[in-house]
Amino acid sequence: MSTEQQVAYGLTEAVTARPSPPTDTSAPLQFTSERLRAWGLKSALALVDQGVFAGAGFLVNLLLARWLAPAAYGAFAVAFGAFLFISGFHVVLLLEPLTVMGAGRHSDNLPAYFRVQLLIHFFLVGGLAIAGFLGGAVVWRVSPDSPLVGAIFGSALMLPLLLLLWLVRRMCYVLQRPSLAVVGTASYLVLITAGLVALHHFGWATPLLAFLLMGAASVVASGILLTRFGFFGGPRTPNDYSWRSALRENWTYGRWLVGSNVLFHLASQSSTFLAASTLGLGAAGILRAMQLPMLAMGHAIVAAGLLVLPSFSYDFGRGQMERLRHKALLASAALGTVALCFAAILWLFAVPVEHVLFGGKYSSYAGLIPLLALIAACQGFSMGYAMAMRASGKTRFDLVANAIAAPVAIVSALLFMRWWGLAGAAVSMVACVGAYTIAVGWIYFASREIDQKRGFSK
């Protein structure tokens, strides 16, 4: 499972978590046409927002992979991987608590709650940015001419600004205004596209300036959203929440997810970092570039997961466990088969695909494209089961599955890269996600047997 996709799971809660009004539990839920249209529209807008945001990241990586030298793009890939690692902590300690607690406990005074979360954002991410600067300083002392220096400094400098847009978009979901999130994401995409074209035109495309551009675009898009939902204007509501109490609340919610985040990133990023340290930054750049088609399919699989999760949750809430299991089986089989067919098509047309994306720059490595596409196939075969366990409240499975996948990733990367070089790094990534998929399936069926023995098999 790629890092971007793991982070995207946070959006699932934003789409589905809503404050529950008091209702008469004896009365059936009325699925009127108006209510279904409203839910369908909000879900569609959430998927559009996620797709456009993922598309912006894909565009940045694609254009930089085409324009930069492999070593320079490898430096960007390593720094971007470090950014994604840090963003995982931001998700579990800020975004997910904001979604759940904001909608459930603080819906009566959201403006004050949002202000406190913004303070926590800059406090938390500011400390992580300082740590990034220190890491960049160490790299600069060791190798002052390395392109990694500018990439690390750029990612550390822009870290609070890049993650600001993630936070403000999540506020839009808490406010039940996904259409507003789409406005911000579209603004970000337009600014990123125009900025990248300008950098390339003037010959200024570097990892450092790419991160500066992304940070600036994030600030502008965030400002548009904050202005649109009235954050800066209107009467100032009293602030009943201290940032310390809010931080404790966030930590209580997300502390168990921190371990899962660390293990996940050890599993998903180890090949990139080891490739950079043992084979060179150019190898890390090539490895990242060859993953781009797989990442596109992976985002589609995540979007499908977002679509089926509300249905799974509904079945679980009504105790229709057999129906839920049937849907999980069909979803995993369908998504896995589609992704496997996608990998087969890439295997047949790997060289033309590489020419379309990169203009022949990485033609000698085109065979890695279909190999890495097997990662998306593994994700597809596990997605239905993973969503079924999330809908059932069994979120601990993620920690266990990542605890199994992480050592497989590290050991296989060390061995396979020694034997097969860059191809070994790609095989290691497939083996890691394959181990995760097997673990998810094993946990799912083991928990199913336990539930049946306890009489929860309706």
C-alpha positions as CSV (number, residue, x, y, z in Angstrom):
1,M,0.0,0.0,0.0
2,S,1.6,3.3,-1.0
3,T,2.0,6.1,1.4
4,E,-0.3,8.5,-0.5
5,Q,-3.1,5.9,-0.3
6,Q,-2.6,5.3,3.4
7,V,-2.9,9.0,4.1
8,A,-6.0,9.1,1.9
9,Y,-7.8,6.7,4.2
10,G,-8.2,9.6,6.6
11,L,-10.6,11.1,4.0
12,T,-12.9,8.1,4.5
13,E,-13.7,9.2,8.0
14,A,-14.2,12.8,6.8
15,V,-16.8,11.6,4.3
16,T,-18.6,9.2,6.5
17,A,-18.3,10.6,10.0
18,R,-21.2,13.0,10.7
19,P,-22.7,14.1,14.0
20,S,-25.7,11.9,14.7
21,P,-28.8,13.9,15.7
22,P,-31.1,12.4,18.3
23,T,-33.5,10.1,16.8
24,D,-36.2,7.7,17.9
25,T,-34.4,4.3,17.5
26,S,-37.7,2.6,17.0
27,A,-38.4,4.6,13.8
28,P,-36.9,3.3,10.6
29,L,-34.4,5.5,8.8
30,Q,-36.1,7.3,6.0
31,F,-34.1,7.1,2.7
32,T,-35.9,9.8,0.8
33,S,-34.9,10.7,-2.7
34,E,-33.7,14.1,-1.5
35,R,-31.5,12.6,1.2
36,L,-30.0,10.1,-1.2
37,R,-29.3,12.8,-3.7
38,A,-27.6,14.9,-1.0
39,W,-25.5,12.0,0.2
40,G,-24.6,11.0,-3.3
41,L,-23.6,14.5,-4.2
42,K,-21.4,15.0,-1.2
43,S,-19.7,11.6,-1.7
44,A,-19.1,12.4,-5.4
45,L,-17.6,15.8,-4.5
46,A,-15.4,14.2,-1.9
47,L,-14.1,11.8,-4.5
48,V,-13.5,14.6,-7.0
49,D,-11.6,16.5,-4.3
50,Q,-9.4,13.5,-3.6
51,G,-8.9,12.8,-7.3
52,V,-7.8,16.4,-8.1
53,F,-5.5,16.6,-5.1
54,A,-3.9,13.2,-6.0
55,G,-3.7,14.5,-9.6
56,A,-1.7,17.5,-8.5
57,G,0.8,15.3,-6.7
58,F,1.0,13.0,-9.7
59,L,1.6,16.0,-12.0
60,V,4.4,17.4,-9.9
61,N,6.2,14.1,-9.8
62,L,5.7,13.4,-13.5
63,L,7.0,16.8,-14.7
64,L,9.9,16.8,-12.4
65,A,10.8,13.2,-13.5
66,R,10.8,14.4,-17.1
67,W,12.7,17.6,-16.6
68,L,15.3,16.9,-13.8
69,A,18.4,14.8,-14.0
70,P,17.8,11.4,-12.3
71,A,20.0,12.4,-9.3
72,A,18.1,15.6,-8.8
73,Y,14.7,13.9,-9.1
74,G,16.0,11.2,-6.7
75,A,16.7,13.9,-4.2
76,F,13.2,15.2,-4.6
77,A,11.8,11.7,-4.2
78,V,13.8,11.1,-1.0
79,A,12.7,14.4,0.5
80,F,9.1,13.9,-0.6
81,G,9.2,10.4,1.1
82,A,10.4,12.1,4.3
83,F,7.5,14.6,4.0
84,L,5.0,11.8,3.6
85,F,6.4,10.1,6.6
86,I,5.9,13.2,8.7
87,S,2.4,13.8,7.2
88,G,1.4,10.4,8.6
89,F,1.8,11.8,12.1
90,H,-0.1,14.9,11.1
91,V,-3.0,12.7,9.9
92,V,-3.3,10.5,13.0
93,L,-2.6,13.3,15.6
94,L,-4.5,16.1,14.0
95,L,-6.7,15.4,10.9
96,E,-8.5,12.3,12.1
97,P,-9.1,13.6,15.7
98,L,-10.4,16.8,14.0
99,T,-12.8,14.9,11.9
100,V,-14.2,12.7,14.7
101,M,-14.0,15.1,17.7
102,G,-14.9,18.2,15.7
103,A,-18.1,16.6,14.3
104,G,-19.0,14.8,17.5
105,R,-18.0,16.9,20.5
106,H,-17.4,20.4,19.4
107,S,-20.0,21.0,16.7
108,D,-21.6,23.7,18.8
109,N,-18.5,26.0,18.5
110,L,-16.5,24.9,15.5
111,P,-14.8,28.3,14.8
112,A,-13.1,28.3,18.2
113,Y,-12.2,24.6,17.8
114,F,-10.7,25.2,14.4
115,R,-8.6,28.1,15.8
116,V,-7.1,25.8,18.4
117,Q,-6.4,23.1,15.9
118,L,-4.5,25.6,13.7
119,L,-2.4,26.5,16.7
120,I,-1.7,22.8,17.3
121,H,-0.9,22.4,13.6
122,F,1.9,25.0,13.7
123,F,3.2,23.9,17.1
124,L,3.4,20.2,16.0
125,V,4.6,20.7,12.4
126,G,6.9,23.5,13.4
127,G,8.8,21.2,15.7
128,L,9.0,18.5,12.9
129,A,10.2,21.2,10.5
130,I,13.0,22.1,12.8
131,A,14.0,18.5,13.0
132,G,14.0,18.5,9.2
133,F,16.3,21.5,9.1
134,L,18.7,19.7,11.5
135,G,18.7,16.7,9.2
136,G,19.4,18.9,6.2
137,A,22.3,20.6,8.1
138,V,23.8,17.2,8.7
139,V,23.6,16.2,5.0
140,W,25.1,19.6,4.1
141,R,28.1,19.1,6.4
142,V,28.7,15.6,5.0
143,S,28.0,16.4,1.3
144,P,27.6,20.1,0.6
145,D,27.2,19.6,-3.2
146,S,24.5,17.0,-3.0
147,P,21.1,17.9,-4.5
148,L,19.6,16.3,-1.5
149,V,20.6,19.4,0.6
150,G,18.3,21.8,-1.2
151,A,15.5,19.2,-1.3
152,I,15.6,18.6,2.4
153,F,15.8,22.3,3.3
154,G,12.9,23.1,0.9
155,S,10.7,20.3,2.3
156,A,11.4,21.3,5.9
157,L,10.8,25.0,5.2
158,M,7.5,24.4,3.5
159,L,6.3,21.5,5.7
160,P,3.9,23.7,7.8
161,L,2.5,25.3,4.7
162,L,2.1,22.1,2.7
163,L,0.2,20.4,5.5
164,L,-1.9,23.5,6.1
165,L,-4.0,22.8,3.0
166,W,-4.6,19.2,4.3
167,L,-5.9,20.6,7.5
168,V,-8.1,23.3,6.0
169,R,-9.6,20.8,3.5
170,R,-10.5,18.5,6.4
171,M,-12.3,21.5,8.1
172,C,-14.5,21.7,5.0
173,Y,-15.6,18.1,5.5
174,V,-16.3,18.7,9.2
175,L,-18.5,21.6,8.0
176,Q,-20.2,19.3,5.5
177,R,-19.0,21.4,2.6
178,P,-17.0,19.1,0.3
179,S,-17.7,21.5,-2.6
180,L,-15.6,24.1,-0.9
181,A,-12.8,21.6,-0.5
182,V,-12.9,21.1,-4.3
183,V,-12.5,24.8,-4.9
184,G,-9.4,24.9,-2.8
185,T,-7.9,21.8,-4.4
186,A,-8.6,23.0,-7.9
187,S,-7.0,26.4,-7.0
188,Y,-3.9,24.4,-5.8
189,L,-3.8,22.4,-9.0
190,V,-4.0,25.5,-11.2
191,L,-1.3,27.3,-9.2
192,I,1.0,24.3,-9.2
193,T,0.6,23.8,-13.0
194,A,1.3,27.4,-13.9
195,G,4.2,27.5,-11.5
196,L,5.9,24.4,-12.8
197,V,5.5,25.6,-16.4
198,A,7.1,28.9,-15.4
199,L,10.0,27.2,-13.6
200,H,10.7,25.0,-16.6
201,H,10.5,27.9,-19.0
202,F,13.1,29.9,-17.2
203,G,15.3,26.9,-16.4
204,W,14.7,27.2,-12.7
205,A,13.2,23.7,-12.0
206,T,15.0,22.3,-9.0
207,P,13.9,20.3,-6.0
208,L,14.2,23.3,-3.7
209,L,12.1,25.6,-5.9
210,A,9.6,22.8,-6.5
211,F,8.9,22.6,-2.7
212,L,8.8,26.4,-2.4
213,L,6.2,26.5,-5.2
214,M,4.1,23.7,-3.6
215,G,4.2,25.6,-0.2
216,A,3.2,28.9,-1.8
217,A,0.3,27.3,-3.7
218,S,-0.9,25.6,-0.5
219,V,-0.9,28.9,1.4
220,V,-2.9,30.6,-1.3
221,A,-5.4,27.7,-1.6
222,S,-5.8,27.5,2.2
223,G,-6.4,31.3,2.4
224,I,-9.2,31.0,-0.2
225,L,-10.9,28.2,1.7
226,L,-10.6,30.0,5.1
227,T,-12.0,33.1,3.6
228,R,-14.8,31.3,1.9
229,F,-16.1,29.6,5.0
230,G,-15.8,32.8,7.1
231,F,-12.9,32.0,9.3
232,F,-11.5,35.5,9.2
233,G,-14.8,37.4,9.3
234,G,-18.0,37.5,11.4
235,P,-18.4,37.7,15.1
236,R,-15.6,36.1,17.1
237,T,-17.0,33.2,19.2
238,P,-15.6,32.6,22.7
239,N,-12.7,30.2,22.8
240,D,-13.7,27.6,25.4
241,Y,-10.8,25.2,24.5
242,S,-7.2,25.5,25.5
243,W,-4.6,24.2,23.1
244,R,-3.3,21.9,25.8
245,S,-6.6,20.2,26.4
246,A,-7.2,19.9,22.7
247,L,-3.7,18.4,22.2
248,R,-4.4,15.9,25.0
249,E,-7.7,15.0,23.3
250,N,-5.9,14.5,19.9
251,W,-3.2,12.4,21.5
252,T,-5.7,10.2,23.3
253,Y,-7.4,9.5,20.0
254,G,-4.4,9.0,17.8
255,R,-1.7,7.5,20.1
256,W,-2.3,3.9,19.1
257,L,-2.2,4.9,15.4
258,V,1.3,6.4,15.8
259,G,2.9,2.9,15.9
260,S,1.0,1.8,12.9
261,N,2.1,4.9,11.0
262,V,5.8,4.3,11.9
263,L,5.6,0.6,10.8
264,F,3.7,1.5,7.6
265,H,6.4,4.0,6.5
266,L,9.2,1.6,7.4
267,A,7.5,-0.8,5.0
268,S,6.6,1.5,2.2
269,Q,9.6,3.8,2.1
270,S,12.5,1.5,3.0
271,S,13.2,0.6,-0.6
272,T,13.4,4.2,-1.7
273,F,15.7,5.3,1.1
274,L,17.9,2.2,0.8
275,A,18.1,2.6,-2.9
276,A,19.3,6.2,-2.4
277,S,21.9,5.2,0.2
278,T,23.3,2.1,-1.6
279,L,22.6,2.7,-5.3
280,G,22.6,6.5,-5.4
281,L,20.1,9.3,-5.7
282,G,19.6,8.6,-9.4
283,A,18.4,5.1,-8.7
284,A,15.9,6.4,-6.1
285,G,14.6,8.8,-8.8
286,I,14.2,6.1,-11.4
287,L,12.4,3.9,-8.9
288,R,10.0,6.7,-8.0
289,A,9.4,7.5,-11.6
290,M,8.6,3.9,-12.5
291,Q,6.0,3.9,-9.7
292,L,3.8,6.7,-11.2
293,P,1.5,4.5,-13.3
294,M,1.0,2.2,-10.3
295,L,0.2,5.2,-8.1
296,A,-2.5,6.3,-10.5
297,M,-4.2,2.9,-10.3
298,G,-3.7,2.9,-6.5
299,H,-5.6,6.2,-6.1
300,A,-8.5,4.7,-8.1
301,I,-8.5,1.7,-5.8
302,V,-8.7,4.0,-2.8
303,A,-11.5,5.9,-4.3
304,A,-13.4,2.7,-4.8
305,G,-12.8,1.9,-1.2
306,L,-14.3,5.2,-0.2
307,L,-17.4,4.4,-2.2
308,V,-18.0,0.9,-0.6
309,L,-17.2,1.8,3.0
310,P,-20.5,3.6,3.8
311,S,-22.4,0.5,2.4
312,F,-20.3,-1.8,4.5
313,S,-20.9,0.4,7.6
314,Y,-24.7,0.3,7.0
315,D,-24.7,-3.5,6.7
316,F,-22.6,-3.8,9.9
317,G,-25.0,-1.4,11.8
318,R,-28.0,-3.5,10.8
319,G,-26.2,-6.8,11.8
320,Q,-26.2,-8.1,8.2
321,M,-22.8,-9.7,8.6
322,E,-23.2,-12.3,5.8
323,R,-24.2,-9.6,3.4
324,L,-21.1,-7.6,4.5
325,R,-18.8,-10.5,4.0
326,H,-20.2,-11.2,0.5
327,K,-19.6,-7.6,-0.5
328,A,-16.1,-7.7,0.9
329,L,-15.3,-10.7,-1.2
330,L,-16.8,-9.2,-4.3
331,A,-15.0,-5.9,-3.8
332,S,-11.6,-7.5,-3.2
333,A,-12.0,-9.8,-6.2
334,A,-13.2,-7.1,-8.5
335,L,-10.6,-4.5,-7.6
336,G,-7.7,-7.0,-7.5
337,T,-8.7,-8.4,-10.9
338,V,-9.0,-4.9,-12.5
339,A,-5.6,-3.9,-11.1
340,L,-4.1,-7.2,-12.3
341,C,-5.4,-6.6,-15.8
342,F,-3.9,-3.1,-15.6
343,A,-0.5,-4.6,-14.8
344,A,-0.9,-7.0,-17.7
345,I,-1.6,-4.1,-20.1
346,L,1.5,-2.3,-18.8
347,W,3.5,-5.4,-19.4
348,L,2.4,-5.5,-23.0
349,F,3.0,-1.8,-23.6
350,A,5.7,-0.9,-21.0
351,V,8.0,0.8,-23.6
352,P,5.3,2.9,-25.2
353,V,4.0,4.0,-21.8
354,E,7.4,5.0,-20.7
355,H,7.9,7.0,-23.9
356,V,4.5,8.8,-23.4
357,L,5.3,9.7,-19.8
358,F,9.0,10.3,-19.9
359,G,10.0,10.6,-23.5
360,G,12.4,7.7,-23.5
361,K,14.4,9.0,-20.6
362,Y,14.1,5.8,-18.6
363,S,13.5,3.4,-21.5
364,S,16.0,0.8,-20.2
365,Y,14.0,0.6,-17.0
366,A,10.6,0.3,-18.6
367,G,10.2,-3.3,-17.4
368,L,9.9,-2.1,-13.8
369,I,6.6,-0.3,-14.6
370,P,4.5,-3.5,-14.9
371,L,6.4,-5.1,-12.0
372,L,5.6,-2.3,-9.7
373,A,2.0,-2.3,-10.9
374,L,1.6,-5.6,-9.1
375,I,1.6,-3.4,-5.9
376,A,-1.8,-2.0,-7.0
377,A,-3.0,-5.5,-7.7
378,C,-2.1,-6.6,-4.1
379,Q,-3.8,-3.5,-2.8
380,G,-7.0,-4.3,-4.7
381,F,-7.2,-7.9,-3.4
382,S,-6.9,-6.6,0.2
383,M,-9.2,-3.5,-0.1
384,G,-12.6,-5.2,0.4
385,Y,-11.4,-7.1,3.4
386,A,-9.7,-4.0,4.9
387,M,-12.8,-1.8,4.4
388,A,-15.0,-4.5,6.0
389,M,-12.8,-4.6,9.1
390,R,-12.8,-0.8,9.3
391,A,-16.6,-0.8,9.0
392,S,-16.7,-3.4,11.8
393,G,-14.5,-1.2,14.1
394,K,-11.6,-3.6,13.9
395,T,-9.0,-1.0,13.2
396,R,-6.2,-2.8,15.1
397,F,-5.7,-5.0,12.1
398,D,-3.8,-2.3,10.4
399,L,-1.1,-2.2,13.1
400,V,-0.8,-6.0,13.0
401,A,-0.6,-6.1,9.2
402,N,2.1,-3.4,9.1
403,A,4.0,-5.1,11.9
404,I,4.2,-8.1,9.6
405,A,5.0,-6.2,6.4
406,A,7.7,-3.9,7.9
407,P,10.4,-6.5,8.5
408,V,9.6,-8.2,5.2
409,A,10.2,-4.8,3.5
410,I,13.6,-4.1,5.2
411,V,15.1,-7.6,5.0
412,S,13.9,-8.2,1.4
413,A,15.2,-4.7,0.3
414,L,18.7,-5.4,1.7
415,L,18.9,-8.9,0.2
416,F,17.2,-8.2,-3.2
417,M,19.1,-5.0,-3.9
418,R,22.4,-6.8,-3.3
419,W,21.4,-9.5,-5.7
420,W,19.5,-7.6,-8.4
421,G,20.2,-3.9,-7.9
422,L,17.3,-1.6,-8.7
423,A,15.1,-4.4,-9.9
424,G,15.6,-6.0,-6.5
425,A,14.2,-2.8,-4.9
426,A,11.1,-3.1,-7.0
427,V,10.7,-6.8,-6.2
428,S,11.1,-5.9,-2.5
429,M,8.3,-3.3,-2.7
430,V,6.0,-5.9,-4.3
431,A,6.9,-8.5,-1.6
432,C,6.2,-6.0,1.1
433,V,2.7,-5.2,-0.1
434,G,2.1,-8.8,-0.8
435,A,2.9,-9.6,2.8
436,Y,0.5,-6.9,3.9
437,T,-2.2,-8.3,1.7
438,I,-1.7,-11.8,3.0
439,A,-1.7,-10.5,6.6
440,V,-5.0,-8.6,6.0
441,G,-6.6,-11.7,4.5
442,W,-5.4,-13.9,7.4
443,I,-6.6,-11.4,10.0
444,Y,-10.0,-11.0,8.3
445,F,-10.8,-14.7,8.0
446,A,-9.4,-15.4,11.5
447,S,-11.6,-12.7,13.0
448,R,-14.6,-14.0,11.0
449,E,-14.2,-17.5,12.5
450,I,-14.0,-15.9,16.0
451,D,-17.2,-13.9,15.4
452,Q,-19.0,-17.0,14.2
453,K,-18.0,-18.9,17.3
454,R,-19.3,-16.1,19.4
455,G,-22.6,-16.0,17.5
456,F,-22.1,-12.8,15.4
457,S,-22.7,-14.5,12.1
458,K,-26.1,-13.0,11.2
